[in-house]
Every structure is written in C-alpha cells, then in structure tokens.
Amino acid sequence: MKRILLLLSLAFCSGPVDAIYKRWIPNTNFENASNWHEQRLPCARDNAVFASNKKVSVFVQSLHSLTDLYLPLDGEFILSSSGGFMAASAEDPGCGEGAVINFRDTDNYQWLDPAHWQAAVSTDDLENGILLFSVDAERVPCRYDDVIFSPETSFQVQVQEAGSDIPLSSLSVLGKKFTNQAEFAAYLATSTGRLQFPGKFQPQVTNTRCQDKTGCLCGNEGVMQEICSAVLQKAGNTCPQVSCTDPLKPHGHCCGICGVIISLEYSSEFDLEKYRSRLIHTFQNLAKYSGVKLALSKVQSSPSVKGVDPLSSDPTIQIVLIDEKEGQSAGTDALQMGQDIMADIDDHGQTFGITKADMKFATGTTTSPLTGSISAGGITAIILGIIVGLSVVGAAYFLHRMDRCRFPDLGLLRTTSRLEEPAPEDQTFDNPIYDPSPESGELQRDARKEVSHQTGMQFANPVFDASIDV
Ligand SMILES: *[C@@H]1O[C@H](CO)[C@@H](O)[C@H](O)[C@H]1NC(C)=O
C-alpha cells in the first residue's frame, strides 16, 4: 500500500505551478561563427568589418587580436570581463593569410517568428534541452510567459510586425529580470535597449501570472497572421505536404497535420500543469512514444468541437499529437498514444477534473478510417474507476497528513462535497451510483474518511479494505 501511496503522491505533487519560459534563440555575439558571412571568427591577420550603416549591439566574450576592426557608425560592444580587442602583433600561425571577415546583418529577426523561440516549463529544463512542443501561436511568447534573452548574449529583435506592444509577465536581458514596466521602459531607453529592441513596438512587462490553474489562453489570436506568414515563409509560402488525405487543423496551428487532436472539457478541478506532467510522465516518456510531439494548452473552442454550442465560447483544453512517421504510417504512433490517453481519461479523467474528451485523428493509412472521433462519455460510473478512486482517497489523506502538497480534488469527493457550488459538469453525465442526498452534501474536505466508508458501503468493492488506516 505504501508503494501505491508513494506513486500516487508523485502523480499529484508536481510542485508550484509555474509560467512557461520562452527563450529567444538568435544572438549577435561576436564569437558566434554563424554571425559572420565567412562562417568563421576573424583572427589576427584578418580585418573584421561591421557595415558602417548597421546599428548593432555585439557581446564580446573573449580577447581578439585583429589586424583591423571597422566599426559601425552607431552600435556598441558589450565586453565581458575577459572580452576585448587588440592590434595583432605576434604572428598567429593558425590564422592563414588574412582576409576581410564581415559581420552579417542581424536586423531581420522577428519576434513573431516561432522558429526563434524555445519553450520549457522551467529554466532548468531550458538549460537541459527539455523543451515543450506547442502549436505555432504559442511558440512565440504568450501574455503570461516569462521571456528570457540568455545572459552573456547580445541580440536584436524586431517587434514591428506585432502592430502593438506585446504584453508579457517578465523579461530577462543580460542576466537581469524585469518585472516592472517602469524599470523596463527605462532600460529600453538606454542605448543598449534601443539597439536590442529597435522599432516602434516593444515588449511590455506586466508581472501578471496566469491565475487560473485550469490554464489561460495564450492571447496571440490577434497576431496569428504574422506568425503564420513567418512559418510559411520558411516553407516556400505553402504548407508542407502531409501524408494523410484529410489533415487535422489544430487550433492555433498554421498548417494541417497528420496525428491526433483531443479536446477536453473540464471542471474547476482541472490543473493544466499537473495534467501536462501526467501526460509527459505516463505516456510521452515511454520509449515507443519518444517520436511523438505533444502540445497541451487551453484554446478558445471552435464550433466543431462535439457537444459545444457554436455560440458559446467556453475554452477547451487541446492536446495535439504529431509523430515523425511518414507515408502510410504517418500519425500511427500519435494515434496509439491518443488511444492510450483516452483510455486513461476513461479510468482517471474524473480525478483530473476532465468531464468530457473527444478525439479526432488522421493517419496516412488508406484502408482503416482516415479520420475518426471517439468520445469518452463513460468517464464516470466505472467500478474500476471507483476502486482506483478509493486508493486515491487513501493517498490523498496520507498526503494531507504529511502536509506535503495540495489536495487534488477528487471527482469522487466532488459528487458528495460540492453541493454549495453546483458544478456544471455534474449535469453532463449520468452517474448511476451517485446519490445526491442532501446529507452527503454536508461532507466537507476533512470528512474524507467517511467518504470512503460511505462509498464502500454502497458498492461491494473487492479491493477496498475497510481496515485501511485513513
Ligand atoms: C549563432 O547565431 C545564430 C543566429 O543568430 C543562432 O541561431 C545560433 O543559435 C547561434 N549559435 C550559438 C552557439 O550561439
């Protein structure tokens, strides 16, 4: 039993919910060979040339000895403690004959180009390359994200195309994190700030986090066109060919995909980051799904989502699965994983606050159905689910006593303890074993013990051990 409790505690203790971190990739560092036309750094016999009309901010990490250095009329070098330039004196045997080495144009990197960003749930994950996949709209920073420009790097980013200032939770530049707009505005007015963020529009730090654990909308709908034109530009202005005849169109994505879209309806118990970590740890980390990319976010539901009134605009949770398979097997790994996720929702969905799930898929196979849709209608009322639910009650109580983490609000408890706030999801299914008697409505959180007893008396549960120490 201890072991089960431990496993369950891992499932529920995902730590404090953090924002998503988005890191800008391109840099204008002197030491980055790809910033030079010749794809190498200038050395002692070379002439290093910065075009006179370009405004650049360039970070210099180390000491460079050069024959000549041509500077732009406006610009700056940010020297690290060991960075600098010196006139070449001694011969540099590794440097060849000497040449003119030109710094590239660095003024065409757009903020709204998804290819310029990496995302992760923590800064550690960013460092370790544990990156999140997301639909195109959410690859660029969303309004509650923390944006990071790596320390010890210079950069130049064009925000023009956004058409207005871009709200963010926070922004880090050269190792300093800004959460206060007045401070950030003062920084933008410095010569470094002007070189890094030229142009009329700028990021705006709001220090506002997503307050809703069920997730927040990204807020990039208004710039979708610019995002997609950046995406398509790289692909020759058309969406890449896909192997399925009837590709799916995920919300917030620029092109059709082969794979899976699962749309979830949820209750107030749903916790987006907790559920993300469940999907990652339970499914994506399996070797057989290592090639499947998973995107999870709250989106404004479209009328095509089954059971949603086209006029209502309740957001839904969107899961997108895409695999690396091609041809006939395109999307098949994603489909397999989607089916596993749906089965998991059938068994445990209620525990996670999922009230309804709908899956669509498109694979490259021509024989079996090209696209399909199944619904996890029987999320509740499955005896197996109850048995698991009871162990979860035990685990939850155990954790409560350990005072270790917040309680997951269990679907099982919700049916008996949340009469004061009738949850709409309670109406979306028929739970034959739920008896909405008023006495049970009085049960509050610390009555968990009774809940399990009560439930235990209502069904003959072969696994439930009434002597369990709760
Ligand atoms: C070098 O610069 C390019 C373009 O800005 C960028 O994509 C790349 O990640 C940089 N490489 C390193 C090692 O910083």
PDBQT file of the ligand as one rigid body, heavy atoms in Angstrom, charges set to zero:
ROOT
HETATM    1  C1  LIG A 501      24.586  31.745 -33.550  1.00  0.00    +0.000 C 
HETATM    2  O1  LIG A 501      23.672  32.642 -34.122  1.00  0.00    +0.000 OA
HETATM    3  C2  LIG A 501      22.600  32.039 -34.809  1.00  0.00    +0.000 C 
HETATM    4  C3  LIG A 501      21.814  33.132 -35.468  1.00  0.00    +0.000 C 
HETATM    5  O2  LIG A 501      21.614  34.179 -34.598  1.00  0.00    +0.000 OA
HETATM    6  C4  LIG A 501      21.782  31.222 -33.829  1.00  0.00    +0.000 C 
HETATM    7  O3  LIG A 501      20.720  30.597 -34.480  1.00  0.00    +0.000 OA
HETATM    8  C5  LIG A 501      22.665  30.199 -33.150  1.00  0.00    +0.000 C 
HETATM    9  O4  LIG A 501      21.932  29.532 -32.165  1.00  0.00    +0.000 OA
HETATM   10  C6  LIG A 501      23.873  30.879 -32.532  1.00  0.00    +0.000 C 
HETATM   11  N1  LIG A 501      24.775  29.850 -32.017  1.00  0.00    +0.000 N 
HETATM   12  C7  LIG A 501      25.287  29.903 -30.801  1.00  0.00    +0.000 C 
HETATM   13  C8  LIG A 501      26.204  28.789 -30.425  1.00  0.00    +0.000 C 
HETATM   14  O5  LIG A 501      25.021  30.785 -30.018  1.00  0.00    +0.000 OA
ENDROOT
TORSDOF 0
